[in-house]
């Protein structure tokens, strides 16, 4: 007997060739894969129309009637087939321009048909070109649905004649052959507690819904289940980590921390920073392994929190590391921390790809003998040669730029895994945080340091460029500095917007030397040339920095008060927000000018409007999530968590919250799902874990 584990070739109508194409295009290998290949929309055939009810609305309609006459009409090129189709109220024409002979041979006059298609009207007569047709007797025999599913397709499937109708037929055959052999995946008491449709009914109604109401119930059941098992995995991981995974105990708040906090802290901590620090101190003092995500907008003071956390580790005899995704950012962190710690007896080093061999050996030696307290760097920290004496805390900045396998290497540097603090300046919407980072504890720095003025943001079209340049000259005259950021380095034929080199020449003409000095920075420069240009800008030797997005997480120049983003319609919201965060770091009023072409897409309009209206990173992230979807934000494809088949975490927020609460409730009562009433849920969960192969301890 056919089962869900059977290859799809067991299904009537699936040839070896079709099976190969379905595997290649959609990864469909087994009957279970085919059963979970869901429609993305439905054609509502709940209503049959009489011919005298038809309106000139360009809508799809469905009629029952008979063919009373068929004729072939010659045209300039070939011929067309016209059939007169009648019911008891009137007549329309069915028309075919292709396959005329074959269709003519198959049509049966005076036999009831169900026809479906889009209406045309010509000379006050309705016609339906290339209708879907089925004998009424055949229509009544099938696993019938009033609402027709429409499945995803590809160009190749279309070429190979695997149409929507073919997929639909294969699924009808599968349901007939399974003959109800679909097992429940959630325990009975759970289904009744949350008012869910049965799995068998849900799968039948997602493919062949009898009504809108049945479809809604089926969608809810399948979305709820999908999100529930993800939440069960994440929350269970968190429980296991807190109960079984031991972490180093940092019980002392000692001299290093207290001396720095009392004597060298350059400003008072905000209440948000104090709250986050308290959460971290509580974590590391308990002997439980810390795995915490620290979210905070650009300029909210995450680095100081990270430093104070490292000082707690050092006070307890441990080393600390900070890993950043780019050399520029790692160097910035190193310079900032070295400056803050200049009067403290703490040894700090920088390890990146461009560190020379001699210096590298020195760092390796100091790490192993424990005389190096803090190591800051890039992926270079993950190399096997980098061995710590006792790494107590690993801090990872902008962690979504690191793959899961890379992050796992940090765990293997010690006998016990170091505490992990993950930092991001990309605010993560609540729904995404629940779905991707549901197993981490989350801290948010949600206030900016006092005295920070909000950056004024305006959108201007290219035609306003002269007025923008005059504004820049006025700001420079006040002693301020300006960033001008471009999306490209070299001209791309495919995109007709201004690239960096053109922009540099244009700005050089409008801001001539010796009155104005300009720096230029882009990703293709040698690191030493880039550093030289950046330093000129930092020291105030140049007033304008023309750059690509390398400065997104680049230098900190409090005197730079204007950010001009060229071709801003080409940037994502997250990038625009990060770029804007480069200004507004001093006491002066800062500005962000978004320049764009007049013709821009609706999405681009939404992005620019959002930037002008708010500087709240979380609001921006919510809009970004709606525009781009979860897969493209935070690089979540790599995590394997969001490979969703039916749920959408943007649209299905309420279902996500319900599913998370259900997972929390069931695990609070039965952490190992060992009670008899949870047997089925445990079995499904175990099977899913085997299949998904998610990493056990790294989010």
C-alpha positions in Angstrom: 0.0 0.0 0.0 1.2 3.5 -0.8 2.4 5.6 2.2 3.7 9.1 2.7 7.3 7.8 2.7 6.8 6.2 -0.8 8.6 7.8 -3.8 6.2 10.0 -5.9 6.6 7.5 -8.8 4.1 5.4 -6.8 1.4 8.0 -7.6 -0.7 7.3 -10.7 0.4 9.8 -13.4 4.0 10.4 -12.1 6.4 9.1 -14.7 10.2 8.9 -14.0 10.6 12.0 -16.1 8.0 14.0 -14.2 9.4 12.8 -10.9 12.9 14.0 -11.9 11.5 17.4 -12.9 9.5 17.9 -9.7 12.6 17.0 -7.7 14.8 19.4 -9.6 12.4 22.3 -9.5 10.7 22.0 -6.1 12.6 19.2 -4.2 9.5 16.9 -4.3 10.8 13.4 -3.7 8.2 11.5 -1.6 4.4 11.4 -1.4 4.7 13.5 1.8 6.6 16.2 -0.2 3.9 16.3 -2.8 1.2 16.4 -0.1 3.0 19.4 1.5 3.4 21.3 -1.9 0.7 23.9 -1.1 -1.3 26.1 -3.5 -0.4 29.8 -3.3 -3.9 31.0 -4.4 -7.3 29.7 -5.3 -9.7 30.2 -8.1 -13.1 30.5 -6.5 -15.5 28.3 -8.4 -18.2 28.4 -5.7 -20.7 30.0 -8.0 -22.2 28.9 -11.3 -23.6 31.7 -13.5 -26.5 31.6 -15.8 -25.7 33.2 -19.2 -28.3 36.0 -18.7 -26.5 37.0 -15.4 -23.1 37.7 -17.1 -21.6 41.2 -16.8 -18.9 42.9 -18.8 -16.5 42.7 -15.8 -13.5 40.9 -17.3 -14.0 38.3 -14.5 -13.5 34.5 -14.5 -16.9 32.8 -14.6 -18.2 29.2 -14.5 -21.2 28.0 -16.5 -23.0 24.7 -17.1 -24.5 24.2 -20.6 -24.3 22.3 -23.9 -22.6 22.9 -27.2 -25.3 23.3 -29.9 -23.1 24.2 -32.9 -19.4 24.1 -33.9 -17.8 25.9 -36.9 -14.3 26.7 -38.2 -13.7 30.3 -39.3 -10.8 31.0 -41.7 -8.5 34.0 -40.8 -5.6 35.7 -42.5 -3.3 33.3 -40.6 -4.8 29.8 -40.1 -8.3 29.4 -38.6 -10.3 29.7 -35.4 -12.8 27.3 -33.9 -16.1 28.8 -32.6 -18.6 26.7 -30.6 -22.1 28.0 -29.6 -22.6 27.3 -25.9 -26.2 27.4 -24.5 -28.0 27.1 -21.3 -31.7 27.7 -20.6 -31.2 31.5 -20.4 -29.0 32.3 -23.4 -26.0 31.8 -25.6 -22.3 32.6 -25.6 -19.4 31.7 -28.0 -16.4 29.5 -27.0 -13.4 30.3 -29.1 -10.0 28.5 -29.8 -7.1 29.9 -31.9 -4.7 27.0 -31.2 -5.1 23.2 -31.4 -8.2 23.8 -33.6 -8.3 20.3 -35.2 -7.6 18.3 -32.0 -10.3 20.3 -30.0 -12.8 20.0 -32.9 -12.4 16.2 -32.7 -12.9 16.0 -28.9 -16.0 18.3 -28.5 -19.3 16.5 -27.9 -22.4 18.4 -28.9 -25.6 18.3 -26.8 -23.8 16.8 -23.7 -23.6 18.9 -20.5 -20.2 20.6 -19.9 -18.8 22.7 -17.1 -16.8 25.6 -18.7 -14.7 28.1 -16.9 -12.7 31.1 -18.2 -12.5 34.9 -18.7 -15.2 36.7 -20.6 -14.7 38.9 -23.6 -17.4 41.0 -25.3 -17.5 41.9 -29.0 -20.5 43.4 -30.9 -22.6 42.9 -27.7 -21.9 39.1 -27.8 -20.0 37.4 -24.9 -17.2 35.0 -25.8 -14.8 32.9 -23.8 -11.4 32.2 -25.4 -9.7 28.9 -24.6 -12.0 27.9 -21.7 -11.3 25.1 -19.2 -13.8 22.4 -20.1 -15.0 19.2 -18.4 -17.9 16.9 -18.9 -20.4 17.5 -16.1 -20.4 13.7 -15.5 -16.6 13.7 -15.0 -16.8 16.8 -12.9 -19.2 15.1 -10.5 -17.0 12.0 -10.1 -13.9 13.8 -8.8 -12.6 14.7 -5.3 -14.6 17.8 -6.1 -13.9 21.3 -4.9 -15.6 24.5 -5.8 -12.4 26.4 -5.2 -9.5 25.4 -7.5 -6.0 25.5 -6.2 -3.2 27.2 -8.1 0.3 25.8 -7.5 3.7 27.4 -7.9 5.3 26.6 -11.2 8.5 27.3 -13.2 9.4 28.0 -16.8 10.8 24.5 -17.2 7.6 22.8 -15.8 5.6 24.9 -18.2 7.7 23.8 -21.2 7.4 20.2 -20.2 3.6 20.4 -20.0 3.4 19.9 -16.2 0.6 22.4 -15.9 -1.5 23.4 -12.9 -4.1 21.0 -14.0 -1.5 18.2 -14.1 -0.4 18.9 -10.5 -4.0 19.1 -9.4 -4.7 15.7 -11.0 -1.6 14.1 -9.3 -2.8 15.4 -5.9 -6.3 14.0 -6.6 -4.7 10.6 -7.4 -2.5 10.8 -4.3 -5.5 11.3 -2.0 -7.5 8.5 -3.7 -4.5 6.1 -3.4 -3.7 7.1 0.2 -7.3 6.2 1.1 -7.2 8.2 4.4 -3.7 6.8 5.4 -2.6 10.2 6.8 -1.4 10.1 10.4 -2.1 12.8 13.0 0.9 14.9 14.0 -0.5 16.5 17.1 -1.9 14.9 20.2 -5.7 14.6 20.5 -6.1 16.7 23.6 -3.9 19.4 22.1 -6.1 19.6 19.0 -9.3 20.0 21.0 -7.7 22.5 23.4 -6.7 24.8 20.5 -9.8 24.1 18.4 -7.8 22.8 15.4 -9.0 20.9 12.4 -7.6 17.3 12.1 -4.5 16.9 10.0 -6.2 14.7 7.4 -9.1 17.2 7.0 -6.6 20.1 6.9 -4.5 18.6 4.1 -7.6 17.7 2.0 -9.1 21.2 2.4 -5.8 23.0 1.7 -5.7 21.3 -1.7 -9.4 20.8 -2.4 -11.4 23.2 -0.1 -15.2 22.7 -0.1 -15.7 26.3 1.0 -14.0 29.5 2.1 -14.6 28.5 5.7 -13.0 25.1 5.4 -10.0 26.7 3.6 -9.5 29.2 6.4 -9.7 26.4 9.1 -7.2 24.3 7.1 -4.8 27.2 6.6 -4.9 28.0 10.3 -4.3 24.4 11.4 -1.3 24.0 9.1 0.3 27.4 9.9 -0.3 26.9 13.6 1.4 23.5 13.5 4.4 24.7 11.4 5.0 27.7 13.8 4.3 25.6 16.9 7.1 23.0 16.1 9.6 25.8 15.4 8.7 27.4 18.7 8.9 24.1 20.5 12.4 23.5 19.1 13.6 27.0 20.1 12.0 27.1 23.6 13.1 23.5 24.4 16.7 24.4 23.3 16.6 27.3 25.7 15.3 25.2 28.6 18.0 22.5 27.9 20.7 25.1 27.7 19.7 26.6 31.0 19.4 23.3 32.8 22.2 21.3 31.3 24.7 23.5 29.6 27.1 24.9 32.2 28.8 28.2 31.9 31.7 29.8 33.7 30.7 31.6 36.9 31.7 35.3 37.1 30.9 35.9 40.7 33.3 38.9 41.3 32.7 42.4 40.3 36.4 43.4 40.9 39.0 46.2 40.5 39.0 46.3 36.7 35.3 46.9 36.4 35.0 49.2 39.4 38.0 51.4 38.6 36.9 51.8 35.0 33.2 52.4 36.0 34.0 55.0 38.7 37.0 56.8 37.1 37.2 56.3 33.3 33.6 55.9 32.0 33.4 58.9 29.6 29.6 59.5 30.3 26.8 58.3 32.5 25.1 55.2 31.4 21.5 55.5 30.2 18.8 53.6 32.1 18.6 51.2 29.2 22.3 50.4 29.4 22.1 49.9 33.1 19.2 47.5 32.7 21.0 45.5 30.0 24.2 45.3 32.1 22.1 44.0 35.1 20.6 41.3 32.8 24.1 40.2 31.7 25.5 40.2 35.2 22.6 38.0 36.4 23.3 35.6 33.5 27.1 35.2 34.1 26.8 34.9 37.9 24.6 31.8 37.9 26.8 29.1 36.3 24.3 28.8 33.4 25.6 29.4 29.9 24.7 32.9 28.6 23.5 33.1 25.1 22.1 36.7 24.8 21.2 38.9 21.9 21.9 42.6 22.4 19.9 44.9 20.1 20.5 48.6 20.0 20.3 51.3 17.4 23.4 52.9 15.9 24.9 55.1 18.6 22.9 53.6 21.5 26.1 52.6 23.4 26.4 48.8 22.8 30.2 49.0 22.8 30.4 50.3 26.3 28.1 47.5 27.5 30.3 45.0 25.7 33.5 46.5 27.3 32.0 46.4 30.9 31.0 42.8 30.3 34.5 41.9 29.2 35.9 43.6 32.3 33.7 41.4 34.5 35.2 38.3 32.7 38.8 39.7 33.3 38.0 40.4 37.0 37.2 36.6 37.3 40.5 35.5 35.6 39.1 35.0 32.1 39.9 36.3 28.7 37.4 38.1 26.3 37.1 38.3 22.5 35.1 40.6 20.2 34.6 39.4 16.6 33.4 41.8 13.9 32.5 41.0 10.2 34.9 43.5 8.6 38.4 44.7 9.1 37.2 48.3 9.2 34.7 47.6 12.0 37.2 45.4 14.0 39.8 48.2 13.8 37.2 50.8 14.9 36.3 48.6 17.9 40.0 48.2 18.7 40.8 51.9 18.5 37.7 52.8 20.6 38.5 50.3 23.3 42.2 51.0 23.3 41.4 54.7 23.9 39.0 53.9 26.7 41.4 51.5 28.4 44.6 53.6 27.9 45.0 54.2 31.7 44.0 50.6 32.7 46.4 47.7 33.2 44.7 45.7 30.4 46.5 44.1 27.4 44.3 44.4 24.3 45.2 43.3 20.7 43.8 43.3 17.2 43.9 40.2 14.9 42.8 40.6 11.3 43.9 39.1 8.0 46.4 41.9 7.4 48.3 41.5 10.7 51.9 40.5 9.9 53.3 37.1 10.8 55.6 38.3 13.6 52.9 40.2 15.4 50.5 37.3 14.9 52.9 34.9 16.6 53.2 37.3 19.5 49.4 37.5 19.9 49.1 33.7 19.7 51.8 33.3 22.5 50.1 36.0 24.8 46.7 34.3 24.3 48.0 30.9 25.3 50.0 32.2 28.4 47.0 34.3 29.5 48.8 37.7 29.4 46.5 39.0 26.6 43.2 40.0 28.2 41.1 41.1 25.2 41.4 40.0 21.5 39.5 41.9 18.9 39.3 40.7 15.3 37.6 39.4 12.2 37.1 35.8 11.0 40.8 35.4 11.8 39.7 34.7 15.5 38.2 31.4 14.3 41.5 30.0 12.9 42.7 26.8 14.6 46.0 28.4 15.6 44.1 30.9 17.8 44.1 29.2 21.2 43.0 31.0 24.3 44.2 30.0 27.8 40.6 30.5 29.2 38.1 32.4 27.0 35.3 33.4 29.2 33.1 35.5 26.9 32.8 35.7 23.1 31.1 38.9 21.8 30.0 38.8 18.2 29.1 42.1 16.4 26.6 42.1 13.6 26.4 38.3 13.9 24.0 37.8 10.9 27.1 38.3 8.7 28.7 35.1 10.1 27.5 31.6 9.2 26.3 29.1 11.8 29.3 26.8 11.2 31.7 29.7 11.7 30.0 30.8 15.0 30.2 27.2 16.3 34.0 27.3 16.1 34.1 29.9 18.9 32.5 27.2 21.1 35.3 24.8 20.6 38.0 27.1 21.9 37.4 25.9 25.5 36.5 23.0 27.6 33.3 24.8 28.6 31.7 27.0 25.9 32.4 30.7 26.6 29.4 33.0 27.4 28.1 34.5 24.2 26.9 38.0 23.7 25.6 38.7 20.2 25.3 42.4 19.2 23.4 44.0 16.3 22.6 47.5 15.3 20.0 46.1 12.8 16.8 46.2 14.9 15.0 42.9 14.6 11.1 43.0 14.5 9.5 41.1 17.3 8.0 38.4 15.1 11.4 37.7 13.5 13.1 37.7 16.9 10.6 35.2 18.2 11.1 33.0 15.1 14.8 33.1 14.6 16.2 34.0 18.0 13.5 32.4 20.1 16.2 30.4 22.0 18.3 33.4 23.0 17.6 35.8 25.8 17.1 39.2 24.2 18.2 42.6 25.6 17.3 45.9 24.0 19.0 49.3 24.5 16.0 51.4 23.5 17.2 54.9 24.4 19.9 57.1 23.0 22.5 58.9 25.2 21.3 62.3 26.5 22.2 65.3 24.3 21.8 63.4 21.1 19.7 65.4 18.6 17.5 63.5 16.1 19.0 63.5 12.6 16.7 65.6 10.3 16.0 63.6 7.2 14.7 64.9 3.8 14.1 63.4 0.4 15.2 65.4 -2.6 15.1 64.6 -6.3 18.2 64.9 -8.5 16.8 68.1 -10.0 17.3 69.8 -6.5 21.1 69.0 -6.6 22.2 72.6 -6.8 20.1 73.6 -3.7 21.6 70.5 -1.9 25.2 71.6 -2.8 24.5 75.1 -1.6 23.3 73.6 1.7 26.5 71.5 2.0 28.6 74.7 1.4 26.7 76.5 4.2 27.4 73.6 6.6 31.1 73.3 5.7 31.3 77.1 6.2 30.2 76.4 9.8 33.1 74.0 10.2 31.1 70.8 9.7 32.0 67.8 7.5 29.9 65.9 5.0 29.6 62.3 3.8 28.4 61.6 0.2 27.6 57.9 -0.4 27.2 56.1 -3.7 25.9 52.6 -4.4 28.4 51.6 -7.1 32.2 51.8 -7.6 32.4 51.5 -11.4 29.7 52.2 -14.0 27.3 49.4 -14.5 25.7 49.3 -17.9 22.6 47.7 -16.5 22.0 50.6 -14.1 21.9 54.2 -15.2 22.5 55.9 -11.9 25.5 57.8 -10.8 28.5 55.8 -9.7 31.3 56.8 -7.4 33.9 58.0 -9.8 31.4 60.2 -11.7 30.2 61.6 -8.5 33.7 62.3 -7.2 34.5 64.3 -10.4 31.2 66.2 -10.2 31.7 67.1 -6.5 35.4 68.1 -7.3 34.0 70.6 -9.9 31.5 72.1 -7.5 33.8 72.0 -4.5 37.2 73.1 -6.0 40.6 73.0 -4.2 42.2 74.7 -2.3 39.0 75.9 -0.7 37.6 72.3 -0.3 39.5 69.0 0.3 37.8 65.7 -0.6 38.6 62.1 0.6 37.5 59.1 -1.4 37.0 55.6 0.1 35.7 52.4 -1.5 36.0 48.7 -1.1 38.5 48.1 -3.9 41.2 50.3 -2.4 44.2 48.8 -0.5 43.6 48.8 3.3 46.4 51.2 3.9 45.1 53.7 1.3 41.6 53.4 2.7 43.0 54.0 6.2 45.0 57.0 5.0 41.9 58.7 3.5 39.7 57.9 6.5 42.3 59.3 8.9 42.4 62.6 6.8 38.7 62.9 7.3 38.8 62.0 11.0 41.5 64.6 11.6 39.4 67.3 9.7 41.9 67.7 6.9 39.2 67.0 4.4 35.6 68.3 4.6 33.9 65.9 2.3 34.2 62.1 2.2 32.9 60.5 -1.1 32.4 56.8 -0.4 30.6 53.6 -1.1 28.8 51.7 1.7 32.1 50.7 3.3 31.5 53.5 5.7 28.2 52.0 6.8 30.0 50.5 9.8 33.0 52.6 9.4 34.5 55.6 11.1 33.1 57.6 14.0 33.5 61.3 13.2 31.4 63.5 15.6 32.1 66.6 13.5 30.4 65.0 10.4 26.9 66.4 10.5 25.5 65.8 6.9 25.0 62.5 5.2 24.0 62.7 1.5 22.9 59.4 0.0 23.0 59.3 -3.8 20.5 57.1 -5.7 19.0 56.4 -2.3 16.2 54.4 -4.0 18.7 51.7 -4.7 19.5 51.0 -1.0 17.6 48.8 1.4 15.9 50.3 4.5 18.4 48.7 6.9 21.3 50.1 4.9 19.8 53.6 4.8 19.2 53.5 8.5 22.8 52.3 9.2 24.2 55.0 6.9 22.2 57.7 8.6 23.7 56.5 11.9 27.1 57.7 10.8 26.0 61.3 11.5 24.4 62.8 14.6 27.3 61.7 16.9 28.2 65.2 18.0 26.3 68.1 19.7 25.4 69.9 16.4 22.1 69.4 14.5 22.8 66.7 11.8 21.1 66.1 8.5 20.5 63.2 6.1 19.6 64.0 2.5 18.2 61.2 0.4 18.7 62.0 -3.3 16.8 60.0 -5.9 15.6 59.9 -9.4 12.0 61.2 -10.0 10.9 57.8 -11.4 11.1 55.3 -8.5 9.2 52.1 -7.6 6.4 52.0 -5.1 8.6 50.0 -2.7 11.4 52.7 -3.0 8.8 55.4 -2.3 7.8 53.5 0.9 11.4 53.1 2.0 12.3 56.8 1.5 9.0 58.0 3.1 9.7 55.7 6.2 13.2 57.2 6.5 11.8 60.8 6.5 9.0 60.0 9.0 10.9 58.1 11.7 14.3 57.4 13.1 13.0 54.5 15.3 15.0 51.5 14.2 12.3 49.0 15.2 9.6 50.8 13.2 12.0 50.8 10.2 12.7 47.1 10.7 8.9 46.3 10.7 8.5 48.1 7.4 11.6 46.4 6.0 10.2 43.0 7.0 6.9 43.7 5.2 8.7 44.9 2.1 11.4 42.2 1.9 10.1 39.2 3.8 11.8 37.4 6.6 14.3 35.4 4.4 16.2 38.5 3.3 16.5 40.3 6.7 19.2 39.2 9.0 20.4 36.5 6.6 17.9 34.0 8.0 18.1 31.6 5.1 21.4 30.3 6.5 19.8 29.5 9.9 17.5 26.8 8.4 14.8 28.0 10.9 12.6 29.9 8.4 12.2 27.4 5.7 8.4 27.8 6.0 6.1 26.0 3.7 2.8 27.8 4.5 3.1 30.2 7.4 4.3 33.8 6.9 5.7 35.5 10.0 4.8 38.9 8.7 1.1 38.2 8.0 0.6 35.5 10.6 1.8 37.3 13.7 -1.2 36.4 15.7 -0.9 32.7 14.9 2.8 32.9 15.7 2.1 34.4 19.1 -0.6 31.7 19.8 1.8 28.9 18.7 4.6 30.3 20.9 2.3 30.5 23.9 1.1 26.9 23.2 4.7 25.7 23.1 5.5 27.5 26.3 2.4 26.0 28.0 3.1 22.4 26.9 6.8 22.6 27.9 6.1 24.2 31.3 3.9 21.3 32.1 6.0 18.5 30.5 9.5 19.7 29.5 10.5 16.4 27.9 7.1 15.7 26.3 7.2 12.4 28.2 3.5 12.3 29.4 1.4 9.8 27.5 -1.0 12.5 26.2 2.0 14.1 24.4 3.2 10.9 22.6 2.1 11.9 19.1 3.5 15.5 19.5 6.8 14.1 20.7 7.0 11.6 17.8 6.4 14.4 15.2 8.9 16.7 16.9 11.6 13.9 16.9 11.0 13.2 13.2 11.2 16.9 12.4 14.5 17.3 14.3 16.1 14.5 12.4 14.9 16.0 9.1 15.9 19.6 9.8 19.3 18.9 11.4 19.3 22.2 13.2 22.3 23.1 15.2 21.8 22.1 18.8 23.3 25.0 20.7 24.0 27.8 18.3 21.4 30.3 17.3 
